[in-house]
Amino acid sequence: MAAISMRLPVARKPVGPGAPRGGEKHLVAPGDTITTDTGYMRGHGTYVDEEKLIASVAGAVERVNKLVCVKALNTRYNGEVGDIVVGRITEVQQKRWKVETNARLDSVLLLSSMNLPGGELRRRSAEDELAMRDYLQEGDLISAEVQSVFSDGAVSLHTRSLKYGKLGQGVLVQVSPSLVKRQKTHFHDLPCGASVILGNNGFVWIYPTPEQKDEEAGGFTTNLEPVPLSDREVISRLRNCIVALVTQNLMLFDTSILYCYEASLPHQIKDILKPEVMEEIVLETRQRLLDLEG
């Protein structure tokens, strides 16, 4: 018989009262009044009714001068030029691949927007078109950068840098794009022995840190050697830590993930997903981040 994990009920901490009625709201639900001041301009996620600015989605209120908008907590990815994304190939078409990037529409990776194996720089030929499935096929995961955004919201990707390309062995975690903090770099080699790619589109890739960077592969030669047990345990712990941070609505960036990993070390990997353990380690992570800012 399979072992069954039993947990006793625990007392949950009471949730403190929200912001006072007269104060500014940071989190709003659909139908909540954001402000009655007529001097503000209506942005995304808001509408005006009886001279009141009202939220149309659940999310965080953002103010830029007189412009007020609501950034939805659970939303599809809206691409911006320069974003780092992790995506999955869904279709091979003529001179292009279609890529699932958690957006409303599939993204596009053109054959001319990628490095050829070996980093060759030349015009793409008919032979390259016939060999497209040898480079990337349905189901493959890639890291890429947003090159441009079309008028309908679809994005065009490129993998011209050798740090982008086909992803090998690792674990994919899908989170809300609003919880991924924008940083100068989204590729992080963590000191615990694993690396993460924090895609702006909410796809997080966790993989064993390579011993040496293979710059000659052009991003298409994947390492299929068995991953040691120690590396798999680190990756599994990181994955559960990211799930814990997302459950508690804490922003994902290299420092928060590392602090959460360190806070989880006294617990077994499978226990991290228990609600009381999750709350404990995220509370410790949040406190360390506050101490760091202070």
Residue, then its C-alpha position, 0 to 999 in steps of 0.5 A: m500500500a502507498a503511504i498516506s500523509m496525514r496533517l493535523p489542522v493548524a490555527r491560521k493567523p488572522v488577516g489584519p484589516g485592510a486599508p482604511r476607507g478614506g485611504e488609498k487602495h493598492l489592491v482592488a476588485p472589479g467594481d471597487t471605486i479607485t478615486t472620485d477625483t475627476g482630475y485623473m485620467r482613465g488607464h487600462g483596467t478602469y472605467v468611469d461611472e458617475e464621475k467615479l474611477i472604477a476598477s474593471v479587473a482585480g489587481a494592483v493600482e498603479r499611478v503615473n502622474k495623473l494616469v491611473c491603471v489597474k495591473a491585473l494579478n492573473t493576466r496573459y503576457n503582454g510582450e514588450v521589446g527586450d523581454i526575455v521569454v521561455g516558450r514552447i514550439t507549437e508548430v513548424q511553418q514555412k520560414r518560421w516557428k509558432v511559439e506558445t509564450n503565455a500570451r493571447l496569441d502565439s508568438v513567431l520565431l522567424l528562421s532569419s531571426m535565429n543563429l544557425p548551428g555553429g553561429e554561422l552568419r549567412r543568408r538562409s537557403a532552401e536547405d535551411e528551410l527543409a532542415m527546420r525540424d532538425y533545429l527545433q520541432e514541436g514540443d521543444l522549449i526555447s529561451a528567446e528575446v522579444q524583437s518586436v510587437f505587432s499591432d494585434g499584440a503578437v510578438s516576434l522573437h529572436t535567438r541571435s545571441l548564443k545565450y538563447g536557444k533550445l533548452g535541455q534538461g530541467v523543470l518548467v514552472q508556470v506562474s503569473p507574469s505579474l509576479v516576475k520582477r523586471q531586472k537587468t538580467h533574467f539568467h541567474d546561476l544560483p550558488c546552490g548549484a542550479s540556474v534559473i531563467l525567469g521569463n517575463n512571460g511567467f515561464v520559469w526554467i530551472y536547470p542544473t548549472p553547466e560546468q562549462k558554457d558551450e559557446e560553439a553549439g549555437g544554442f542547439t546542442t542539448n546535453l542529455e546526460p543523466v542528471p545526478l541525484s544531488d542536482r535533481e534534489v536542488i532543482s526539486r527544492l527550488r521548484n517547490c520554493i517558487v510555488a510557495l512564493v507564488t502562492q503567497n504572492l511574493m515577487l520572483f527574482d534571484t534574491s527572493i528565490l535564494y532566500c526562500y531556498e535557504a529558509s526551506l533547508p530544515h524541511q524535506i522537499k515534499d513538505i515545502l508544499k504543506p500550507e503551514v510550512m509554505e507560510e513559515i518559509v515565505l514569512e522568513t523570506r519576506q522578513r529577510l528581504l525587508d531587512l535587506e531593503g532597510 
